[in-house]
């Protein structure tokens, strides 16, 4: 899980929120217009006390009923115009801010697709989900309301105090006295609330992760009867979140109470002082009424400061959480990879030949010149080394100096004990992970210099754990080749022995459901294999793609797959002799190194470890690696 900077308080909320500008800029004119309209509406509200002053000192003092009715009409018109202006403000911001939220969510999703696999290995999906939903909804709320009203209320307070000082400067000073303590309180509140707000939003992400895992793993929970333990874990996270939310509520209640009480005391003092001045004849009754009405009209702009600051702090935290993901570097492009990638200098072919078993080095299969030409193509691993980004400093690399060449049209089986690094090695070919040493070439071209879309058009993959999406059977298979048609789809299904799809309720248009869990493990694996071969790739990487199949289905799939492998260069991770028999040669991976290369029969005769693996016997602990 990523480090959560929940305790990092030395940051500016304004600086964080300013990062939203690129997304807000396209709708800036609508937002400015909405702010101007809201300021006009708020200032119209301040005109009401002036009308009251005119009524009290004029028609009321002169006992003129007509003037009183005229003043009431003025007040009614001011109220109607104010309401219409606030309605216009809401209309101005509703549609564009929904567009801002949508564009930010689309940008986040697009960015997630381009981030390295190592990033997704570290980050819980619930944390990412909460950033794309809850946090963005909070930002839309901030842009729609607090952002505008921080400006509107500040303008209203300034204009209101100008009106107050114009009416009586001494009473205005009485009301202005609480300004300094209020600013100190708001500063303290902002610092404390930022910490609690961040903690709460991170805990929401943790809670989302637990819910998602429980839903996806419901079969395990039910199968092992772990309902109670899962419920207790969820309750504990809910309790922590509840405690944090109550802490937020206490902070907000405290600042709200102080922001409400201190100005009320000032208004009370101004009322007493103003009454004395009216009694002494130094102030007209209408002026006092207007003064107090203006002061009361400023109550909401002042009292809302705590509420607006709270939402602003939560929005600043949401912005930080959003950009924590957006700031992660995407997978390197062509030029960047060539400059910043690992050492791509050529390494001598088979430089680790000293570690190979005697007599098991691959031999040319034909005339020397023709084989040397062929060896320049195909798939080659040259001095490949790899260490996971989150590995401890000084830890042993997963892969160490891998040298292996697979000729064009050849199928190489990759065999090794659990944890020897087979899956990691195959994941390097489509650049799901970046090399930390050496290079991999396809037909002599370094994959680090290839554009990723082109690389992944050349290389097709099928993993041991098949992943299907909430889409139709046909759509899931056709993800393996953009532009493939009906004929290619049916051919791929035939190769994978996936004709069962025609018996599904809607055939190829049947929705397989989330994670494809409506299908059996073997059915999912066959669809994943069909997805890998549908585009007739030049290079094929298969990570034990037949592990979930029964013996009879496996035999049929292997027979069909053998015809496909005749026309592609392939690496097949194998654990069973039947899968190994698909390959022309076998490479034995042991403790992150290629220890032997040869045919199946050669390795059976000359390598004890390989014979042991193929016999199904378990390896001793000393032979088992600790890699992934």
N, C-alpha and C positions, 0 to 999 in steps of 0.2 A: 504494500500500500504506500502511496506517496506520502511524503512528509507533509503534515498539516500545519501551516503557519498560524494556528489558532491563537497563539500567544504573541504573535508579532504585532505590537501596537504602534511601533514607530513608523507609521506610514500616514500619508495624507489622504483623507477621503476624497478631497477635491481632485488630487492628482489621479487617484484611481478612476473616478467617474469621468475625467476628461478623456480616458481611453475609449469611451463610447462614441466620441465625436465622429470617427469615420462612418459609423453606422447611422448616426443621427443627421449627418450633413445633408443627405438627399431630401430630408423633410424639414430642414431648418426653417424655411419660410413659413410653413404651417405652424411650427412650434412658436416662432416669434410672433406670428399673428395671434395665436391663442393667448400668449402672455400679454400682449397689448390689450386684447379684448378683456382679459381678466382684470388687468390694472384699471381700465376704464370702469368696469363694473364695480370694483372695490372702491374707487374714488367717488362714484355716484353714491355709494352708501355713506360716505363722509359728508355728502351734501345734505343729507337728511337732517343732521343737527342744525345746520344753518337755516333750513326752512323752519325748524322748530323755534329757533331764536327769533326769526321774523314774526312768527305767529304769536309768540308769548309777548314780545315787546310791542307788537302792532295790533292785530285784530283782537287778541285776548285782552290786552290792556285797554283798548278803546271800546271793548264790548261790541265788536263788529262781527255778527254771525256770518255774513257773506264772506268776509275775509278768512274766517276759520274754515268754511267749506272750500274756499279756493286753495288754502294751504293743504287741506286734506287731499284735494285733487292732485296737487303737486307731489305729495308724498306717495300717492297711489301710482302716479306715472313713473316716478323714480323707481319704485319697487318693481314695476312691470319691466322697465327697460333693463334694470339690473339682472332680473331673472332671465330675460332673453339673451343678454350678453353672456351670462354663465353657460346657458344652453349652447350658444354658438361656440364657446370655447371648447366644450366637450365634443361637439361635432368636428371641430377642426383637428383635434388630436387623436380621435378614436381610430380612424382608418390608417393614417400613416404610422402610428405606433404599433398597430398590429403587424404592419409590414416590416417595421424595424425588428420586432421580435422574431418574425418568420425568417428574415434574412440572417439574423444572428444564429438562429437554430440551424439553418441550412449550412452556414459557414462552419459551425462546430461539427456537424455531421460529416461534411466534406473533409474537414481537417482530420477527424478521427480515422477516416478511411486511408489517409496518407501517412499516418504515424507508424513508426516501426512496431513490429510485433513485440519487441522488448518493452515498449511502453504499455501495451495492453496486458502483458504478463504482470506488470507491477500494479496497475490501477484496478481497483474493484469496479465492476460494471455499475453498481449502484451509485457510486460517487459520480461517474460520468453521466448517468441518467438524471441525477438530481441537478446537475449543472445545466443540462439541456431542457429541463422542465421547470422545476421550482425556481431556480435562480433567474432564468430568463423571464418568467412571469413577474417576479419581483422587480426586475429592471423595467419592464413595461409599466408597472404600477408607478414606479419612481418617475419615469419620464412623463407620465400622464398627469400626475398630481403633485408630488412634493417638489419636483424640479420647478414647475411653474409657480407654485404657491410660495416657495422660498423667496422668489423674486417679487411676487405680488404682495406678500405680506410685508416684506422689507420696505417696498415702495409705499404701501398703505401706512405703515408706522411712521415713516419719514413725513409724508404729507399730513398725516393726522397730527403729529407734534407741531408742524408748522402752523396748522390751524389753531391748536391749543395755545401756542405762544402768541399768536396774533390776537387771541381773545383776552388772555391774561398771562403775562410772562411768569408771575410769581407762582400761580397755580401750576403752570407748565413745568417749572423746576421741581415742584413737589412730585409730580408724576414721573419726571425723568430720573429722580434720585435712585430708583431700584435698578437702573440700567447696568451699573458696574457689577453688583453682586450677581445679577442674572447672567451676565456674560461669563463670570468665573464658574458659576454652577454648570452652565451649558458646556464649557470646556472640559470640566471634570467628568460630566456625564458622557460626553462623546468618547473620551478615552476608555472608560470602563465598559460602555455599551459595545464598543467595537470588538473587544475580546469575547464577550458573551455571545454576540451575534455570530461571530465566526465559528465558535464552538457549536452553537445550535445548528448551523447549516451543515457543518461536517457530520454531526450526529444524524441529521436527516439522511445524508448520503449513506452512512453506515446502516441505518434502519432499512433504507431502500435495498441495499445489497442483501441483507438477510431475507427480506421478503422475496426478492427475485430468486435467490438460491433455494429457498424453501419451495417455491412454486416449481422450479425446474427439477428439483430433486425430490418431488413428492413421492415418487415410487420408492426411493431409498428410505424416506422417513416412515412411510407406511410399512414397508417390508421389514424394517427393524424395530418398528413400534417406538419411534423416537419422538412422538408427538409432544410428550411432556417436556423433554429436554429442549426441543426447539422452541416450545412456547415459553419456557423459562428464559432462554437466551433472548427471545424477542422482548419479553417483559422487562428484562434487565436493561436492554437498550432503550426501551420506551421510558423506563423510569429515569434513566440518565437524561434523556431528552426533556422529559417533563421537569426535572430539577433545573435544567438550564433555562427552559422557557419561563419557569417561575422566577428565576433570577432576573431575566429580562423584564418580566412584569414588575418586579419590585423596583428595579432601577427606573423604569418608565413611570411607575406610580409616584416614586419619590420626587423626580424632577417635575412631574406634572403638578404635584401638590405645592411645591415651592414656587413654580412659575405662576400658579394661580393665586396663591396666598399673598405673595409679596406685592404684586400690582394691586390686589384688592385693598391691602392696607394703605397703599399710596392713594388710591381713589377715595377711601374713607377719610384720610387726612385732608385731601383736596376739598371734599364735600364740607367738612367742618370749617376749614379756612374760608371757603367761598361763601358759606352761609353767614359767617361773621361779617364778611365784606359787604354782602347784600344788606345785612341789617344796619351797617354803618353808612350805607348809601354809596359806597365806593364801587359797586358792581351791580349791574342790572340783573333782574331775575332771568330775563331771556338769555343773557350771556352765560349765567350759571347753568341754566338748563342745556344750552348748546355745548358748554364745556363738558358737563358730565355725560351728555349723550355721545359726544365725540370720544371721551375716555372709555365709555362702555362699548362703543363700536370697535375700539382697538383691543378689546379683551381677547377676542378670538385670534387675531393675528399674533398677539403675544403668547397666549396660552398654547397655541398650536406649535410653538417653536420646538418643544420637547418631542411631540409626535413626529414632526417633520424631520428633526435631527435623527430620531430613531430609525425611520424608514431610510433616510439617506445613508446612515451607517450600515444598515443591512444591505442596501443596494451597492455600496462601495465594496462590502465583503463579497457580494454576489459577483461583482465585476472582477474582483481579484481571483475568485474561484474560476470564473469563465476563462480569464486570460492565463491562468496557470496551465490550462490545457492548450490554449491557442498559441502560447509562447514556446511550446515544445517543438523542436525542429522536426520538420517532416523528413521523410526518406529522401536522401540526397538525389538530386537530378543528375543528368549526364555530366555536365561540366564540373559540378561540385564534387561528384563522386570521383572523377578523374584526378581532381586536385587534392581532395581531403580523404580519399579512401586509403585503404591499406597499401603497403608496399606491393606494387604490381610488377616489379621487375621479374624477368624470367628466372625460374629455378630449374636446375637440371632435372630432367625426367627421371623418375624412379631413383631419386637421390637417397631414399630410405631403403634401398635394396639390401643393405647389410642386415636389416631386421627381418627379411623374408626367409622363409624356410628353404633350405637347400633344395635345388632342383625344381622349385615352384615358380620361378620367374616366368612371366608370359613370353611365349615364343612367337615369332612371326608365323602367319598361317599361309603365306604364299611367297611369291617372288619378292626379293628384298626391296627393289626400287618401288614396286607397286604398294607394298605395305608401308614404306616410309611416307609415301604420298598420303595414304589413308590415315596414318597416325597424326598427320598435321591437323586433321579435322576431328569430329566427334567431341566428346566431353572429357576435359582434362582438369585434374586437381593438381596444382603445382605448389608444393610447400605450404599447404593450407593449414592454418592454425586458427583456433577460435576460443574465446573466453567470453562468457556472458557478461553484459554490462554491469549487472548487479553483483558479480562475483567479488569475494573478498580480495583485497590487494595481496599479491603473492600466492594466491591459490593456484593449484595445478590447472592448466588449460583443459577444456573439454576435448579438443582436438589438437594434436601435435604433429606438425610436419607431415601432412597427408600428401602423398604423391600417388596418383592413380590416373590411368588413361583408358578411356572407353572408346573404342573405334567406332566410326560411323556405322550405324545399323546393328551394332552389337548390344546385347543385353548383359549387364553386369549385376549379379546378385551380391547384396551386401549382408554379411552374416556376422553376428557377434553376440556376446552375452548381454543381458539386460543392463542398461546403463553404460554401454561401451561408446555411445555417441552416434549410433546409426541415424536416428531421426534428426539429430542436430546437423549431421553432414548433409542429408538430403534437403534440409530446409535452407541450406546455404545456396543451393543451385538457383532457385527463383528469387534469391536475395530477401527471404523473410527475415534473415539476420545478416549483418555485415561481417565479412571476414575481419579478423584481427591480424592475420599474416598470410602471405602467399597470394595466390590468385586462382580463379576458375575461368576456363575458356570454353566457349562453344564454337566449334569449327574454327578455332584459332583466335577468336575475338574475346577479349576480356569482358566478363559480364559487368564489371564495375564501370566500364565505359559505355554500356548500353543504356538506352532509355528504358525505364521499367515497363511501360506498356509493350514495347517490342520484345523485351526479354520474356515477359509472361505470355506473349503470343507464341514464342518458340518453345517454352517449357510448360508442360501440363503436369499437374500433381494430383495424387489421390492419397489421402491420409488414412491411417489405421482407424482413427475415430472420425467417422463420416459426419459432416455437418450439413443438414438440409435447412431450407428456409421456409417461412410461411408463404408458400407459393404453390403453383401446380407442379406436377411431376415433370412435364415438359419444360417449364421455365427453370426448374432446378438443374436439369441436365444441360440445357442450352446455355447456362452460365459459363460452361467450359469453352464456348466458341462463339464469339460475336458474329452474327450473320449466318450461322448454320441453319439449314432448313430441315424440312420433314424427313427427307431421305437420310441425312446424316444422323438425325435423332434416332430413327428406327434402327440404323446400322449399329449405333453405339449401344442401344438397349439390347440388341441381339448379341453383341460381343460380351456384354456384362451378364448375359443370361437373365435379363430383367423383364422378360415377357409377362411377368405377373402383373405389370402395370395395366395391361389391356383388360384385365379382369376386375380392376378397381371400379367403383361406382360410376365414375365419369372418365375412365380411361386416362389418357395423357393430361386431361384437364382436371384431374382430381387434386384437391388441395391436400398437401401432406401434413399440414399443421405445424405448430411451433416445434423446431428442432427435429421435425420428421418423426416424432415419437408415436405417431399413429401407425408407423411401419415397424417391422421387426428389425433387429440389428443387421441380419443378413441382407434384407431388402434395402436398407439404407446404404449398406456398403456397396451393393451392386449398382445402385443409382450413382453413388460417388465415383465408382469406376467408369460408368458410362459417361459421366461428366468429364472425366479425364481424357477419354479417347475420342469424344465426339468431334473434336476439331482436327483430328489426324496430326497431332503435334510432331515436330521434328525430334523433340527430346521429351522423354516421359520419366517422371519420378514417382514411383509407387512405394508407399510405406506400408508394407504388409497388408495389401488391399483385400486379401481373401481370408483373413483370420476368423471372420464370423460366419463363414459358409460351411455347410455340411459337406461331407466327403464327395457325394455324387454331384452336387452343384459346383463344387470346387473343380472337379474334373472337367465338367462342361465349360466352365469359365476359362480354365487354363488352355483348353483346346482352342477356343475362340481367340483368347488373348495372345496365344503364340503366333497367330497369323498377323495380328496387329504389330507385334514386336519385331516382325521381319522387316518392317518399313520404318522403324524409328530407332533412335539411340536411347537406351533406357537404363535406369538404375532401379533395382527392385530390392527393398528391404525384405529379407526372408527369414523365417524361423523354422520352416518345415521343409523336408527334402522335396516334397511335391512342388513347392514354389521355387526352390533352387533349380529344379530341372527345367524351368522356363529360360534360364540364363545360359549364355555361351561360356561365361567364366564367372568365378566367384572370388570376392575379396573378403578376407577375414579381418574384422576390425577388433582390436584388443587394446583396452586401456587408452583409447584415443589415437591409436596408430594402426596403419595397415601392416599386419604381421605376415600375411601370405596372400598370394594371388595365384589362381590356377583353375583348372576345371574341377567339377565336383568330385570326380573319381580320383584325380591327382591329390586333392586335399584330403579326401578320406584315407588314402593310403599313406600320405606323408605328413599329416598334421594331427597330432593327438587332440588338441583343443577343438579343432573343427569336427573331428570324428565324435568327440564327446557331445558337442552341441547338437549334431545331427541325430545322435542316439536318443536324445530327449532326457539325458541324465542332467541333474542339477549341478551347476558349477560350485566349487568350493568358494568360500567367502573371499579368498585371495584373488580369485579370478573375476569377481564381480566388481564393477566400477561404481563410482558414486556420481557419475555425470548423468545428465538428463537424457 
